[in-house]
Amino acid sequence: MILGLYFEIKYTNRYIFIIFAYRFKVKMSKADKTKQFIIEKTAALFNSKGYTRTSLSDISEATGLTKGSIYGNFENRDELAIAVYKFNSGLLGKNLLRSFGDEFPTLLDKLYAFVAFYRKNWHFVFANGGCPIMNAATESDDTFPDLKKQVSISFENWKKTVSKIISKGQESGEFNSKINAEEYAALFIMLIEGGILLSKTTDDEKYLNLALDRVLSIIDREVKQIPF
């Protein structure tokens, strides 16, 4: 049974440890396996059609299960929607965190890899309905407060992850010590998500590329420590 999803970055003097995991019990019961099956089978459906617009009939068609079987595993559609959102945002987070792995030796390389992730993978993201965090954010108004809360947590974790990289670079002298790490992390997210929104709406990748180019320019001109 999945107990929770978490990711964080831990620093020591020599290494950056990236922790991203699903916490499991040793064995999943039949009911837990069925729940996971439903979540995985409806992940793309919820992300493309919407967390509030996906009907029980849609879920039944995607899974091949009866409505009674679905309700036997989830109390209601909203509970399933939250579980699917956590699954979708977790997959995105897992892929993003690879940008901060040992493959990229310097902190500057990690920021470049973070931007490159979107440049390389936007086709896949769009084909699966777009960014799950952005999609859920557009739906998570006062009518679905539980989803709104989960989206807020996702954005906060995303911002913390990027800001920790910037802060670490400031400590090492690799990045400009005068900038506000959290503000720049939030700015990067706003630019990227805005680019995704416009590109997805217009079916034109140029807006995302413009946003990514702007992020790179900010990294090179404002974040990176320029030698005297």
C-alpha distance (Angstrom), angle and dihedral (degrees) to the residues before:
residue distance angle dihedral
M1 . . .
I2 3.81 . .
L3 3.79 107.9 .
G4 3.77 99.2 179.6
L5 3.74 149.7 -34.5
Y6 3.74 125.1 -120.5
F7 3.75 141.3 160.9
E8 3.75 132.6 -177.9
I9 3.77 142.1 150.4
K10 3.79 120.9 -117.8
Y11 3.77 123.6 -166.7
T12 3.76 132.0 -152.4
N13 3.79 128.0 172.1
R14 3.79 92.0 -88.0
Y15 3.76 110.3 20.7
I16 3.76 143.8 39.8
F17 3.76 110.4 -139.5
I18 3.77 117.1 -156.8
I19 3.76 114.1 -158.1
F20 3.76 118.0 -165.0
A21 3.74 119.0 152.9
Y22 3.70 149.4 145.3
R23 3.79 109.0 -132.3
F24 3.75 111.1 -133.3
K25 3.72 137.8 -174.1
V26 3.79 110.1 -126.3
K27 3.79 92.5 -104.6
M28 3.78 130.8 25.8
S29 3.78 117.7 -139.3
K30 3.78 121.1 -131.0
A31 3.81 89.4 -102.4
D32 3.81 91.4 51.8
K33 3.80 91.2 49.5
T34 3.80 89.9 51.2
K35 3.80 90.8 50.5
Q36 3.78 91.1 50.9
F37 3.81 90.3 47.6
I38 3.80 90.8 53.8
I39 3.80 92.1 47.2
E40 3.81 94.1 50.3
K41 3.81 94.3 43.8
T42 3.80 92.7 51.7
A43 3.81 99.4 38.0
A44 3.82 96.2 97.7
L45 3.81 91.2 38.6
F46 3.80 94.5 57.1
N47 3.80 92.3 42.9
S48 3.80 94.7 51.1
K49 3.81 102.1 34.5
G50 3.78 96.9 33.6
Y51 3.77 138.3 -101.4
T52 3.79 92.7 -103.5
R53 3.81 98.6 37.0
T54 3.80 99.0 49.7
S55 3.80 107.2 103.1
L56 3.78 131.0 -151.1
S57 3.81 88.0 -110.5
D58 3.82 89.4 56.0
I59 3.80 89.8 51.0
S60 3.80 92.0 47.9
E61 3.81 91.2 50.5
A62 3.81 93.2 48.1
T63 3.80 94.4 49.0
G64 3.79 101.7 32.9
L65 3.80 88.1 -130.0
T66 3.78 128.1 125.8
K67 3.78 120.5 -107.7
G68 3.79 88.4 -113.5
S69 3.79 91.2 55.8
I70 3.79 91.3 49.7
Y71 3.79 92.5 50.4
G72 3.78 88.1 46.6
N73 3.80 88.3 64.6
F74 3.80 101.9 34.7
E75 3.78 126.3 37.7
N76 3.80 91.6 -135.8
R77 3.79 143.0 -21.1
D78 3.80 92.1 -87.4
E79 3.80 92.0 58.1
L80 3.80 89.4 53.2
A81 3.81 91.2 46.1
I82 3.81 91.0 55.3
A83 3.81 91.5 47.7
V84 3.82 90.7 50.0
Y85 3.80 91.9 47.9
K86 3.80 90.7 53.1
F87 3.80 89.2 49.7
N88 3.82 94.2 48.5
S89 3.80 95.7 44.3
G90 3.80 89.4 44.8
L91 3.80 92.1 56.8
L92 3.80 90.5 49.4
G93 3.79 90.8 48.2
K94 3.78 92.0 49.6
N95 3.79 91.9 52.9
L96 3.80 92.8 45.1
L97 3.78 92.5 51.4
R98 3.79 90.3 59.5
S99 3.79 85.1 71.8
F100 3.80 87.9 66.9
G101 3.80 96.6 49.1
D102 3.78 131.3 114.0
E103 3.81 90.2 -89.8
F104 3.81 86.0 80.3
P105 3.83 106.2 55.5
T106 3.80 102.7 -168.1
L107 3.78 129.5 51.5
L108 3.80 89.3 -121.7
D109 3.81 89.2 54.7
K110 3.80 88.9 52.6
L111 3.81 92.1 54.8
Y112 3.81 90.3 48.0
A113 3.81 89.7 49.6
F114 3.81 90.2 49.9
V115 3.81 89.5 57.5
A116 3.82 92.5 41.6
F117 3.81 90.2 55.8
Y118 3.80 90.5 68.9
R119 3.79 93.0 41.6
K120 3.81 91.3 54.8
N121 3.79 101.0 36.1
W122 3.78 106.5 38.6
H123 3.83 91.6 103.8
F124 3.80 90.6 57.6
V125 3.81 93.2 43.8
F126 3.81 92.9 50.0
A127 3.81 92.9 44.7
N128 3.79 88.8 58.4
G129 3.77 95.2 50.8
G130 3.80 100.9 -81.6
C131 3.78 132.8 -83.9
P132 3.83 107.2 -14.8
I133 3.79 92.5 -148.4
M134 3.80 93.7 52.2
N135 3.81 92.5 43.1
A136 3.78 92.4 51.9
A137 3.81 91.2 44.1
T138 3.81 91.3 59.4
E139 3.81 89.6 53.7
S140 3.79 101.3 37.4
D141 3.77 100.1 92.9
D142 3.78 127.8 134.4
T143 3.81 91.3 -65.5
F144 3.83 91.7 67.3
P145 3.83 106.1 31.5
D146 3.82 94.7 162.9
L147 3.80 91.2 59.1
K148 3.80 90.6 44.8
K149 3.80 89.1 54.9
Q150 3.81 92.3 51.5
V151 3.81 92.2 48.6
S152 3.80 90.2 50.2
I153 3.80 89.8 52.6
S154 3.82 90.6 50.0
F155 3.79 93.5 51.8
E156 3.80 91.7 45.9
N157 3.82 92.2 50.8
W158 3.80 90.7 46.4
K159 3.80 91.3 50.7
K160 3.81 92.1 47.5
T161 3.80 92.0 50.1
V162 3.81 93.8 53.4
S163 3.81 94.4 39.5
K164 3.82 91.0 53.1
I165 3.79 89.7 56.6
I166 3.81 90.4 50.7
S167 3.81 92.3 45.6
K168 3.78 91.5 50.2
G169 3.80 89.4 51.3
Q170 3.78 90.0 51.5
E171 3.79 90.8 51.9
S172 3.79 91.6 50.7
G173 3.79 93.9 45.9
E174 3.80 92.5 -114.8
F175 3.82 93.4 112.2
N176 3.79 134.7 44.2
S177 3.80 107.9 -83.6
K178 3.80 93.5 -154.3
I179 3.82 98.1 66.4
N180 3.80 125.3 89.5
A181 3.81 106.7 -114.1
E182 3.81 96.0 -156.5
E183 3.80 93.1 48.4
Y184 3.80 92.4 50.6
A185 3.81 91.9 46.6
A186 3.81 89.5 52.1
L187 3.82 90.4 47.1
F188 3.81 91.7 53.2
I189 3.80 90.9 50.8
M190 3.81 92.7 48.0
L191 3.80 92.4 50.2
I192 3.80 94.4 46.9
E193 3.80 95.6 44.7
G194 3.80 90.7 46.7
G195 3.79 90.3 51.1
I196 3.79 91.1 49.7
L197 3.80 91.3 49.7
L198 3.80 94.5 51.7
S199 3.81 94.5 42.5
K200 3.79 92.8 48.7
T201 3.80 92.1 46.7
T202 3.81 94.6 48.4
D203 3.82 98.5 31.3
D204 3.78 87.4 -126.9
E205 3.80 120.0 122.5
K206 3.81 93.2 -159.5
Y207 3.82 92.8 88.8
L208 3.78 93.1 55.7
N209 3.81 90.1 46.0
L210 3.81 90.3 50.7
A211 3.80 89.7 52.2
L212 3.80 92.5 47.4
D213 3.80 91.4 47.8
R214 3.78 88.8 52.4
V215 3.81 91.9 50.8
L216 3.81 90.1 50.8
S217 3.79 90.4 49.3
I218 3.81 90.8 52.2
I219 3.81 90.7 48.9
D220 3.80 92.1 50.7
R221 3.81 98.0 41.2
E222 3.79 104.3 32.0
V223 3.80 111.4 15.8
K224 3.79 102.2 39.2
Q225 3.78 114.8 79.0
I226 3.79 106.0 -115.6
P227 3.82 112.0 -146.0
F228 3.79 117.7 -124.9
